[in-house]
Amino acid sequence: MFHLKKKIPARKHSDYFIRGDEVYYVDNDNNLSKYNLKTYKKEILYKSKYGFQFIAAKKDFFIFRKSFGKYVIFNADEELNQDLENLLSQYDLNPFAIINSGLYVFKGTYGNKTEGIFDFRHKRILWSQSYNTNKIFQKNDFLFAVQNENGANCKIICLLYRDGSKMWECDITDLPKNGDDLQINSSKNRIKNIVGIFKDVLMISIDNIGIVGISINSGKINWIIRKISNPILGNIETNVSIGSVPEFFLSRKDQLYYALLDNCFYKIDLENLSLLIVKDFREDYIKSTDSILNIQDKLREATQKAYKFNNTVSDGEYLYFIGKKDNNDFIASETIGAFNMNTKSIDWDYQLVNSAFPNSRKPIINNHYLAALDYKGFLCIYGK
């Protein structure tokens, strides 16, 4: 499915992206560089003393942020756009709030909580407000954003895309948590991710609660998924706890949401309102004749032996992951792979030798290439 095509020396922990057959990255001299995977040639695009942070890539432009809030903006022909650089020098583009369609980018200014939509094509601000949001999800004419209040992501708001007017807000601050731990229940609820929309219901994930379904029309909570169901345990349900809500991705084939986390492959089961474990990689360590108590003991032991998944990305058919294949004491993950959401199996994986991938970084998938930066500073490119 994939093979190791090239290992490119790059600055450790730096950003990168792939467009066509070309990799844009920061080299060890902090230069913004381009590497062609067809000709195997490197080209330096821009020199800097301090390096760059990748912000966004669209059809007509891509952006890197230099130190001290300055930006480097290239058009599709890799020509610098000085006018846009000067215009954006007063703003802080949020790399986690890039809108999915068109040429509009969410931004926030320095020194205050004002933010809005910037039109790159026409070089103008469409609107600005003081919402203090971060994560953004767009659906047709609406933006759904996570709002931060008093240091916690505790609200979801719905905005009109064109003018920024607020349609509704949903406050999850007072939703009761799972469990009886006083320390847990005294902490603030925090929205972890915006999962997506299913049948006019916006789904968000919250640690210690689960998946919350909110009407996109009214902002009212329709349902809450608080349980994880595992068929290996005879469908005994357990409460969602801290760190147990994975990041879900939409499958193109059946239009359902799936995820990989730790040793398991999950599905959001909206019919039974549970997080259903579709496949548990610890199954190989359990016998069909084992009692439930024996199964629970063996599951705990198998957790350290079975395949473990960390960060994932998706193209709608596969979940591409960083993970651990072998039982070892090394904390980081040495394996990159592709999990087929349709067949519920790993179609391909590759193990690094004498190196590993950081658990905190996701791989990048782009048509014919899969990429990840390892701990030694090599950008590993896998081609089909």
N, C-alpha and C positions, 0 to 999 in steps of 0.2 A: 504493500500500500504506500509506504513512505520509505525513503532511504536517506542516510546522512549525506547531504550534498556539499556542505561547506561549514567550517568553523572559522568565524571571523573574529579576530582580536578586537575587543570593544572595551569601553570604560565600564568598570563594574557598577552594577545597580543603575545604569543609565537607561533611557528610553529609546525606543526604535519602532519602526513600522515598515511594512512591505507594500509596495505599489507595483503591480505587474511583476517583472522579473528583477526589480531593484529594491535593495534594502537601504533604508535611511537610518543612520545610527550615529553615535558619538564615539570617536576613536580614542585611543589612549592618550592622545595629545589634546583632548577636548575639542577636536574639530568636528563640525557637523559634516558627515561624509556619506557617500553613496557607493554601494557595491552592486555591480551587475552580475547576476547569477548565470547569465548566458555567456558573457565574455570573460568573466572572472577578473574584472578590472575595478579598481577603486578610484574614486574621484572625491576630492575635498571641495565641498560647496561653500563652507563658511568657517572661518577661524575664530576661536574665542579662547580666552584664558580660563574660563570657569565652566564651560560645558553648557548643555541645553536640556530642557525638559520638553518632551513631545506633548503637544496639546490636541491637535486635530488634523485630520486629513479628509478632504472632500474632493469631489471631482475636479473642481477648478482651482484649488489652493491647498496648501498644508502649512502648518504653523508650528514653530518651536519657540519656547520661551528661553531667553538668556537670563543671566543673573540680574538682580535688581529690577525685575519686572519688565524688562525690554523684550521685544518680540522680533523674530525673524520670520517673515512671511514670503513664501514663494508661490508663484502661479503655476499652472499646469506645465509650463515650459521651463520651470525652475529658475525663473527670473525673479529677482527680489522686488517686492512692492514697497518702496520707501514711504509712499503716501499713507498706506495702511499702518505701517510700523509707527509713524509719527502720531497718527490718530489714536492708535491703541495704547500708546505709552501711558495714558492716564487711567487705563482699566486693567483689571485682573481677570483674565479668562479662566473659568472654572473647568478643568479638564474632566471632571466627573459629571458635568452638566451640558455636554455637547448635544444639541438637538439632532435627531436622527435624519431629518429631511431638509432639503433646501440648503441655503447658505447662511442660516441664522445660527448664531452662537450665543449661549447664555454668558453673561458677564457680570462682574461685580466690581465696583470702584474701590480704590484704596481709601482707608480712613473712615468709611461709613458702611452701612448695610444696603445701600442702594444697588439695585441690579435690574437687569432687563434683557432685551433682545437686541443684538447688533446685526445689521444687515451688511454683510461683507461686500456683496455685489454693488450696492448703491452707496456704501460708505456712510451709513447713517444709523442712528438709534431709533428703533421702532417704538419702544416704550421703556420706561424705568420706574421702579417702585421700591419700597423698602420692605421686602418680604423675608429676607435672610434665609434663603433656601439653599439646598445643595443638590440632591439627586433629582433628576428630571426625567419624566416619561411623556412622550407626545402621542396623542391619538386624534387624528383628524384636526379639528379646530381647537383642541384643548391641550393644555399642559397640566400634568399632575406632578406636584413637587413636594418634597419633604421639607418641612419648615422647622428651623431650629429656634427653640425658646429656652432661655436660661441654661444653655449648655447641653440641651437634650433635643434629639430629633423626635419630637412628640406630636407633630401635626402633619397631616397631609392636606394640601390645598389644591383646588382646581382653578386654573386661570384660562382666560381666553387668549389664544395664541397671538392674535394680531395686536391687541391693545393692553394686555396684562391685567384686565379687570378680574377681580376674584368672584367666582361663581358660588363656591362653598368651601368650607373647611371641616375637617374631621379631627377631633382631638382624642388621642388614645392614652392620655396621661393617666386616667383613672381606671383603665381596664384592669381587672384583677389578674394577677399572675398565677401560674401553675405552682403548686406546692405550698408548703407551710413554713418555709424558711423565712424568719423575720428579716434577716439581712437582705435576702433577695427581694422580698415584698416591700421593703422600705426604699429600694432604689428606684430610679426613674425608668419608665418605659421608653425604649428607644427603637425607632423604626430602623430596621437593618437594611432592607432592600425593597424596591418596587418590583414585584414579580412580573406583572403584566395584566392584561384584561381578558376576561373570559365571560362572554354573554352579558355585556354591560356591567360587569363587576370588576372593579380594580382590586387586585390582590397585593397586599404588602406583607412582609415577614417581620416578626418581632420576637426577639429572644425571650424565653420564659413564658411566651404566650402561644405563638405559632403563626399561622397564616390567617390574616383578617381580610374578609371580603367586603368592599365598600361600593355602594351604588354610584356609578359615574354620573348619574342624573341628579341625585339628591344629596350625596355625601353621607348617607346613613349606613350604618354597619348592617349588612345582611346576614352574615354568619362568621363564625370563628372556628378554625381547625386547631384543636389543642392536643390531639393524640397522634402518636406514631404507632402504626400497626405492622407487626412482623409475623408473617405466616409460619416462620420457623418455630415461633413460640406459641403456635396454635392460635394465632391472631390475637394474642393478649396485647392490649394497648398500654402504652406508657406515655407519660406526659412529656410534652416538648420542654426542653431545658436549655440552659445557656449553651450556645455553640452547636445545638442540634438541629437548627434550621438551615438547610443548605441553600445555595443559590440555584434557582430553577431556570430552565430554558425551555422554550417552546419547540415541540417537534413539528416539522412541516407535514409529516404523513398523517398523524391523527389529531393534530392541534391540541395536544395535551402537554402538560408541563412536567419535565423530568429533571433529575439532579443526581450527581455523584457526591458523596461525602463519607469520609472515613472508610468503612468496609462495605458500603451499601449503595444500591441504585434505587432512587425514590421516584414516586409519582404522586402528584396531588390528586387524591381521590375525592372528587367533588360530590359523587353520588353518596358516599358514606361519610363525608367530611373527616377525612383522616389523611395523614402522610403515610402512604403505603410503601413499605419496602418490597419492591418488585424482585430484587435479587440481592442476596446477602453472600458476600464472598467468603464468609466464615462457614458456609454450609459444608464444605469439603472436610471439615474437622469434626463433623457431627454425624452420628449414626442414626438411622431411622428408628431404631429400637430404644434410643435413649429416652429417659423420662424428662419431663419439663425441667425438673431441678438439675438433672445432669446436663441438659442442653444449656441452661443458664450459666453453669460453671464453665462448660467448654467454650461458650461464646466469649466469656471474659478472657480465657486463655488464648483463643483463636484471634482475638483482636490484635495481638502483637505478631501474629504469623501470617494472616491473610493479607491480600492486596489492600493497600490503603490509598485513598484518593484525597488530594488537597484542592488546588485551584483548577477550575475548569472554564473553558469557553466552548461555544457551539456554533455550528453552521446550519442548524436545523435538522441534520441527520445524525451527526456524531457529537459526542462530548469529548473534547480534547483535553487531556488532563496532565497534571504533574502529580506524581505519586511515588509510593514505595512498593516495590514488588517483593523484595526479600526481607526476611526477618533479620534485622541487624540493629545495632545500637546507634547508628548514625541518625541524627535528628532530621537532617534535610532529606529531600527526595531525589532519588537517582534515576527515576524512570519518567519518560514522556510517552503518551499513548493516545489511542483513539478508541472510544467506546461507542458501539453502534446502538442507538436508541431503539431501533426497530427489532433487531435480533437479540438485544440484551446481552451482548458479548463484546469482549475486547478483540477488535480486528487486527490491531497492530500495537506493538510497544517497542521501546528502545531504552536500554540501560546504559548510563554513562559508566565509565571505568575511572576510578580514582578522582571522581568529581561528583557534583550534585547540583540540582536546581534549588534556588531559594523557595521555601514553602509559601512565601508571601507574594510571589510573582506569578501571573498567569502566562500561559503560552499565547502566541498570536497565530491565527489561521487566516490565510488569504489565498483563495483559489487553489493554486498548486503547491503552496508552501506552508509549512508549520515551523515556528521558530520559538526559541527560548534562550535566555541568557543564563549561563551557569555561574557558579561561585568563582571560578578562576578567571572570569572575564572573557569567555568565548561565547559569541553569539552563534548558537547551533541552528543551522538551517536544514530542514528535512524536506526533500522534494518527492513528488509522486513519479 
